[in-house]
Structures are given as C-alpha cells and as structure tokens.
Amino acid sequence: MIRLRRALFLISAPIVYINFALPLRAEDIGASAIEIGVLFSLFTAAVFIIRPIAGVGLDYFGRRPFFILAALFYLGANVLYAVHDSIFGLYVARLCQGLGFAVLTIAAETMVADVSAPEDRAREMGANLASQARGAMAGGFFAFTLVGAAPDIAWPVSFSIFAALSVFAIVFIVRALPESRPARDEALNEIDAAKPNLHFLLLVVIFLASFASALVQPFYLVYMRSRFDVDMLALATAFLPLGIASAIFPRFLGKAADRGNRAVIVALGLSASAVLYASIAQLEHYYAVVGAFVAAAIGAMLMDVTKSAWIADKSTRNAAGRTFALAAFASGLGSIAGPLAGGLVYGKLGADALLYACAGVYAAAAIIALQLKKEGARP
C-alpha cells in the first residue's frame, strides 16, 4: 500500500494547478469561452468512456499494467502542456489527462480492494485520496510559488517538472509496485461469467451524490466572487482549507467508517453535506461560507471513502475491475449531467436556488442509502 500511495503522490502533482490555471492559460492563448468549455468536456468524456473499458481490462490482464498505462498518459499530458501553446495542443493534453485519470483511479481502487481486509477498506481508500491530495497540494504550492516569482515561465517550467515527476513515478512503479490481483487459475470463461454485484439503488445513490457535487463545483468561485466581491488572491485562499482537509481527513474518516454499516455511514456523510449546503445562503461572512463549503466537502469525503469500501465488499476477484467500472459509470453520468443542470438553475433561478437544489439532491441520496442497510452490512 505504501508503494501505491507514493506513486499516487507523484502522479497527482499537477492536479490543483491544472484545475485553477488551465482556463486562464487557454484564455491567454486566445481560446474562446466555447473552446474553454470543450477542454473540460474532453476530460469528462474521456473518463466516462474509458473507465468501463479499463474495468474489463483490469479483470483480464491485471492491475499493474493499467497503473503503468495511467502514469504514461499523465506523462504525455504534462509534456504536451509544457511544450504546446495552441488550443489544439491543450485539447490533446487534456484528453491524455482524462485518460490517465480514468485508468488511474479505477486501478488504484481495485488494487486496494484486492489486498485490504473488509474491516480496513474504507481507511485504505481514504489513504489513497489523502495521498493524491497531498501530491496535488505540493505540486500546486510549487507552481503557484513559481507564478509569483516568474509568471512568464511558470506554466512551461511547472509542467516540465511535473513531467519529470511522472517519469520518476513510472520507473518507481515498474521497479517497486507489484501486481495485486491474485494468481489466476480459472478458465477465461469463468471470468466471463463473473458479473458485477451492485444493488441498483446503490448505483442511484452514487449517481445522485456525483450529480449533487457537480451541480455546485463549477460555480463555486463564481459564486464567491459575485457574492463577496473579493480578488483572485482571496479566492485562491478559499481553496487552501479544502486542500488541507483533503490531505488530512480521508484516512481518519475511513477509519471511522470501517466501524459501522456502510449504508448508514454513506447516509450520514450525504446528510451532513445536505444540511451544510442548505445553510450557506444564510451565512453572512466570507470565511463562514468557506468553512461551510469545506465541511460539506468533508461530508462528501466520508461518503466517498465508505462508498468505495462498499463497492470493494461487493466485488469478487473475477469481477472487481468491472464492479468499480460500473460504479464509475454511474458517477460519470452524474458528473456530466450536474454541470448542465447547475448552469440552468444558476442562470434561471440564482445561486441560492442552486445551493438548495444541491442540498435536496444530497438529502434524497441519503434517504435512498438508508434503504440499503441490509446491503450495507460489512462482510
């Protein structure tokens, strides 16, 4: 597990910087609003399409080859970001990044499912998330420091460093990360016969949780800037508490989640997010709103690590990859539909309506999750 997390740390270094700086970089090289939108759609489409395919491959060919493939995709993306100053180059880089993310996340979750005991799964899933967040925070700190010191070269130099880290990660994975899939002695037709075993209502919960998150996420900074009229530096500080929470809390949340019924813990995390999003419109101070957003994100983290452990509980050695892929498909549908619905609600009804809609979706998901208490019993 330690080797897996070291690899995740290295590969995840560019994530925070990309999420914050990519639209600005695209605008600087002359991209239109539509072209910037395409950048984000390419990432989502790659994740949505590739995860089911990767799930099948993980079951047939093992986890390690796909983890290496994900690192290669990240290397390609970082190199392209570093050397290209055209919108087409950004398109190709973003597509590579989406492919890498799609394969990396499902491979990492499946590897944890292979080797973790049921009583430790949520904690181990949380440790994965924390490693990724720490890598992203470290990379973001480096890149933003460079932006302040040498803004003209910050983008290419940052991604050159990220590319070097990807090379180091690939070498490390090849030399040190073992295959986690148990030795296969079944005939291929037995693997063909193995099917994902996820309750339909669990897939609905996963869809709704992803949909609720995606409703608000694209409009977070827009909302904060329009409501409080703060500058970009203050907006950047709004990300810091969330990054710290993401780097610290998942493992501890997972440890707590391993002690209870998966369905109840998922419902608890969803309910916390629902209450907090519903309260944001009533808060008056900037940092109180930031705190509420961070606390809601912690509720979502609790749901996420528990959900991943729950999926692992329901997976078998012959269908683990496809089981995680099916869950990722449901999550991907929510990620695609959420921003579209969020934009419609935000544009037509305003920010407060969007926050209440998000809270309502989280609450509905929590109610559905509670119907699965029998399914959520730990093995």
C-alpha positions in Angstrom: 0.0 0.0 0.0 2.8 2.4 0.8 4.3 1.9 -2.7 0.9 2.5 -4.3 0.5 5.8 -2.4 4.0 7.0 -3.2 3.1 6.5 -6.9 -0.2 8.3 -6.5 1.5 11.2 -4.7 4.0 11.7 -7.6 1.4 11.3 -10.4 -1.1 13.7 -8.7 1.3 16.7 -8.5 -0.2 18.8 -11.3 -3.9 18.4 -10.4 -4.5 21.5 -8.3 -2.6 23.8 -10.7 -4.4 22.4 -13.7 -7.8 22.9 -12.2 -7.1 26.5 -11.3 -4.8 27.7 -14.1 -6.0 25.8 -17.2 -8.9 28.2 -18.1 -6.6 31.2 -17.7 -3.9 29.5 -19.8 -6.4 28.8 -22.5 -7.7 32.4 -22.4 -4.1 33.7 -22.7 -3.5 31.8 -25.9 -6.8 33.1 -27.4 -9.3 30.4 -26.7 -13.0 31.4 -26.8 -15.4 30.5 -24.0 -16.7 27.6 -26.1 -13.2 26.3 -26.6 -12.5 26.5 -22.9 -15.7 24.6 -22.3 -14.5 21.9 -24.7 -11.4 21.5 -22.6 -13.5 20.4 -19.7 -15.8 18.3 -21.8 -12.9 16.3 -23.2 -11.8 15.4 -19.8 -15.2 14.3 -18.6 -15.9 12.4 -21.9 -12.6 10.5 -21.6 -13.2 9.5 -18.0 -16.8 8.4 -18.8 -15.9 6.3 -21.9 -12.6 4.7 -20.7 -13.5 3.6 -17.2 -15.8 0.8 -18.3 -13.2 -0.4 -20.8 -10.5 -0.2 -18.2 -12.6 -2.2 -15.8 -12.8 -5.1 -18.2 -9.1 -5.0 -18.8 -8.2 -5.0 -15.1 -10.1 -8.2 -14.7 -8.4 -9.9 -17.6 -4.9 -8.6 -17.7 -4.3 -7.5 -14.1 -4.0 -4.1 -12.3 -0.3 -3.2 -12.6 -0.2 -2.8 -16.4 -3.1 -0.3 -16.3 -1.5 1.6 -13.5 1.7 2.0 -15.6 -0.5 3.0 -18.6 -2.2 5.7 -16.4 1.2 7.1 -15.5 2.2 7.1 -19.2 -0.9 9.1 -20.0 -0.1 11.6 -17.3 3.5 11.9 -18.6 2.1 12.6 -22.1 -0.3 15.2 -20.8 2.4 17.0 -18.8 4.8 17.1 -21.8 2.1 18.4 -24.0 1.1 21.1 -21.5 4.7 22.1 -21.2 5.6 22.4 -24.9 2.3 23.5 -26.7 0.9 27.0 -26.8 -2.1 26.3 -29.0 -5.6 25.3 -28.2 -5.2 22.1 -30.2 -2.2 21.2 -28.0 -4.3 21.8 -24.9 -7.0 19.6 -26.3 -4.7 16.7 -26.8 -3.1 17.2 -23.4 -6.5 17.4 -21.7 -7.6 14.2 -23.4 -4.4 12.4 -22.2 -5.0 13.7 -18.7 -8.6 12.4 -18.8 -7.5 9.0 -20.0 -4.8 8.9 -17.3 -7.2 9.9 -14.5 -9.9 7.4 -15.7 -7.4 4.5 -15.6 -5.5 5.6 -12.5 -8.5 5.9 -10.2 -10.1 2.6 -11.1 -6.8 0.7 -11.0 -5.9 2.2 -7.6 -9.3 1.3 -6.1 -9.2 -2.2 -7.5 -5.7 -2.8 -6.1 -6.9 -1.7 -2.6 -9.9 -4.0 -2.9 -7.6 -6.9 -3.8 -5.3 -6.6 -0.7 -7.4 -4.9 2.1 -9.4 -6.7 4.7 -13.1 -5.6 5.0 -12.6 -4.0 8.3 -9.8 -1.7 6.9 -11.1 -1.0 3.4 -12.6 2.5 4.0 -9.5 3.6 5.8 -7.3 2.3 3.0 -9.5 4.0 0.3 -9.2 7.2 2.3 -5.5 6.9 2.5 -5.4 6.8 -1.3 -7.4 10.0 -1.5 -5.2 11.7 1.0 -2.0 10.7 -0.9 -3.5 12.2 -4.1 -4.5 15.4 -2.3 -1.0 15.8 -0.7 0.7 15.4 -4.1 -1.7 17.9 -5.7 -1.2 20.4 -2.8 2.6 20.0 -3.0 2.6 20.5 -6.8 0.2 23.4 -6.5 2.4 25.1 -3.9 5.4 24.8 -6.2 3.6 26.0 -9.3 1.9 29.0 -7.6 5.2 30.0 -6.0 6.7 30.0 -9.5 3.8 32.0 -10.7 4.6 34.7 -8.1 8.3 34.6 -8.8 8.4 34.2 -12.6 4.9 34.4 -14.2 6.1 34.4 -17.8 7.7 30.9 -17.5 5.7 29.4 -14.7 3.4 27.3 -17.0 6.1 25.5 -19.1 8.6 25.1 -16.2 5.9 23.8 -13.9 4.8 21.1 -16.3 8.4 20.2 -17.2 8.9 19.4 -13.5 5.6 17.5 -13.4 6.7 15.5 -16.4 10.0 14.7 -14.7 8.0 13.5 -11.6 5.8 11.3 -14.0 9.0 9.7 -15.4 10.2 9.0 -11.8 6.7 7.6 -11.0 6.9 5.2 -14.0 10.3 4.0 -13.0 9.2 3.5 -9.4 6.0 1.6 -10.5 7.9 -0.7 -12.9 10.5 -1.5 -10.3 8.6 -1.5 -7.0 4.8 -1.8 -7.4 3.7 -5.5 -7.5 0.7 -6.9 -9.2 -2.2 -7.2 -6.7 -4.5 -9.4 -8.5 -4.4 -13.0 -7.0 -2.8 -15.5 -9.4 -5.5 -16.6 -11.9 -6.1 -20.3 -12.1 -9.6 -20.1 -13.6 -10.5 -20.5 -17.2 -11.3 -17.4 -19.1 -15.0 -18.5 -19.4 -15.2 -18.3 -15.6 -14.1 -14.7 -15.7 -16.5 -14.0 -18.5 -19.3 -15.5 -16.3 -18.4 -13.3 -13.3 -20.6 -10.2 -13.1 -20.6 -7.0 -11.0 -22.9 -7.4 -8.0 -24.1 -3.9 -7.1 -27.6 -3.2 -6.0 -29.4 -0.8 -8.4 -30.2 1.6 -5.5 -26.5 1.9 -4.6 -25.9 2.9 -8.2 -28.7 5.5 -7.8 -27.0 6.9 -4.7 -23.6 7.1 -6.4 -25.3 8.9 -9.4 -27.1 11.4 -7.1 -24.0 12.1 -5.0 -21.9 12.8 -8.1 -24.7 14.9 -9.6 -25.1 17.0 -6.4 -21.3 17.7 -6.2 -21.2 18.6 -9.9 -24.2 20.9 -9.6 -22.2 23.4 -7.5 -18.5 22.7 -8.1 -18.1 24.6 -11.4 -19.8 27.7 -9.9 -18.0 27.8 -6.5 -15.5 30.5 -7.4 -18.1 32.4 -9.5 -20.5 32.4 -6.5 -17.8 33.5 -4.0 -16.6 36.3 -6.2 -20.1 37.6 -7.1 -21.4 37.5 -3.5 -18.4 38.9 -1.7 -16.6 40.9 -4.4 -13.2 39.5 -3.5 -10.0 39.5 -5.5 -8.2 36.5 -7.0 -5.8 36.1 -4.1 -8.7 35.8 -1.7 -10.4 33.3 -4.0 -7.2 31.2 -4.1 -7.2 31.1 -0.3 -10.7 29.6 -0.4 -9.1 26.5 -1.9 -6.4 26.2 0.8 -8.7 24.8 3.6 -10.3 22.4 1.2 -6.9 21.1 0.1 -5.7 20.7 3.7 -8.8 18.9 4.6 -8.5 16.6 1.6 -4.9 15.8 2.6 -5.7 15.0 6.2 -9.2 13.8 6.7 -9.9 10.9 4.3 -7.8 8.3 6.2 -9.4 9.2 9.5 -12.9 9.3 8.0 -12.2 5.9 6.5 -11.1 4.5 9.9 -14.3 5.7 11.5 -16.4 4.4 8.6 -14.9 0.9 9.0 -16.7 0.6 12.3 -20.3 0.8 11.1 -22.8 -0.2 8.5 -21.7 1.1 5.1 -25.2 2.4 4.1 -25.7 4.3 7.4 -22.2 5.9 7.1 -22.9 6.9 3.5 -26.2 8.4 4.5 -24.5 10.3 7.4 -22.0 11.9 5.0 -24.7 12.8 2.5 -26.9 14.2 5.2 -24.1 16.4 6.5 -23.4 17.8 3.1 -27.2 18.4 2.6 -27.5 20.4 5.8 -24.4 22.4 5.2 -25.3 23.4 1.6 -28.7 24.4 2.7 -27.2 26.7 5.3 -24.7 28.5 3.1 -27.2 31.0 1.8 -28.0 32.1 5.3 -24.3 32.8 6.3 -23.1 36.3 6.0 -19.3 36.2 6.4 -16.9 35.1 3.7 -14.9 32.7 5.8 -18.0 31.2 7.4 -19.2 30.3 3.8 -15.7 28.9 3.0 -15.9 26.9 6.2 -19.4 25.6 5.3 -18.2 24.5 1.8 -15.2 22.7 3.4 -17.4 21.0 6.0 -19.8 19.9 3.2 -16.8 18.5 1.3 -15.7 16.6 4.3 -19.2 15.0 4.4 -18.8 14.1 0.8 -15.3 12.6 1.6 -16.9 10.4 4.3 -19.5 9.2 1.7 -16.8 8.7 -0.9 -14.4 6.5 1.1 -17.2 4.5 2.5 -18.8 4.0 -0.9 -15.5 2.8 -2.3 -15.2 0.3 0.5 -18.8 -0.8 0.0 -18.1 -1.5 -3.7 -15.0 -3.5 -2.7 -17.1 -5.5 -0.3 -19.4 -6.5 -3.1 -16.7 -7.2 -5.7 -15.2 -10.6 -6.4 -11.7 -11.4 -7.7 -13.0 -12.2 -11.2 -15.1 -9.0 -11.5 -13.5 -6.4 -9.3 -12.5 -4.2 -12.1 -15.9 -4.3 -13.8 -17.6 -3.7 -10.4 -15.7 -0.5 -9.9 -16.2 0.4 -13.5 -20.0 0.1 -13.2 -19.9 2.4 -10.1 -17.7 4.8 -12.0 -20.2 4.8 -14.9 -23.0 5.8 -12.6 -20.7 8.5 -11.1 -19.8 9.7 -14.6 -23.4 10.2 -15.6 -23.8 12.4 -12.6 -20.7 14.3 -13.4 -21.9 15.0 -16.9 -25.5 15.9 -16.0 -24.6 18.0 -12.9 -22.9 21.0 -14.5 -25.5 21.3 -17.2 -28.3 21.3 -14.6 -26.3 23.6 -12.4 -25.8 26.1 -15.1 -29.5 26.1 -15.9 -30.5 26.6 -12.3 -27.8 29.2 -11.6 -28.7 31.1 -14.7 -32.5 31.0 -14.3 -33.1 30.9 -10.6 -29.9 32.2 -9.0 -27.2 31.0 -6.6 -29.4 30.4 -3.6 -31.7 28.1 -5.6 -28.6 26.1 -6.8 -27.5 25.6 -3.2 -30.9 24.4 -2.1 -31.1 22.1 -5.1 -27.8 20.6 -4.2 -28.9 20.1 -0.6 -32.1 18.5 -1.8 -30.3 16.0 -4.1 -27.9 15.1 -1.3 -30.8 14.6 1.1 -32.6 12.3 -1.5 -29.4 10.2 -1.9 -29.2 9.9 1.9 -32.8 8.7 2.2 -32.2 6.1 -0.6 -28.9 4.9 1.1 -30.8 4.2 4.3 -33.0 1.7 2.4 -29.9 -0.4 1.8 -28.9 -1.1 5.5 -29.1 -4.8 4.9 -26.9 -4.5 1.8 -24.5 -2.2 3.7 -23.7 -4.7 6.4 -19.9 -5.3 6.5 -18.7 -8.8 5.5 
